[in-house]
Amino acid sequence: MNSFSITVGRLLCGTVRDYLDKRKFLGADIEYHESRGLIYRTFTVKGDGDGFAKAFNELMMWANSVEEQP
């Protein structure tokens, strides 16, 4: 079982949650836990297979693109 964590600000956590729920709905073999926090939240995602790899790659590309915006 593979896992990764991503921490996002409170205003972006809905976007990450919606994305992970969509991946699960489409059949990805993933589960996630969302921490509770006032300023930021950490999503810990675990799973196997192509669905997990796709979720990891897409979230990392999204995080890098958000980070680069002025």
Buried (B, 14 or more C-beta within 10 A) or exposed (E): EEBBEBBBEEEBBEEBBEBBEEBBEEEBBBBBEBEEEEEEBBBBBBBEEEBBEBBBEEBEEBBEEEEEEE
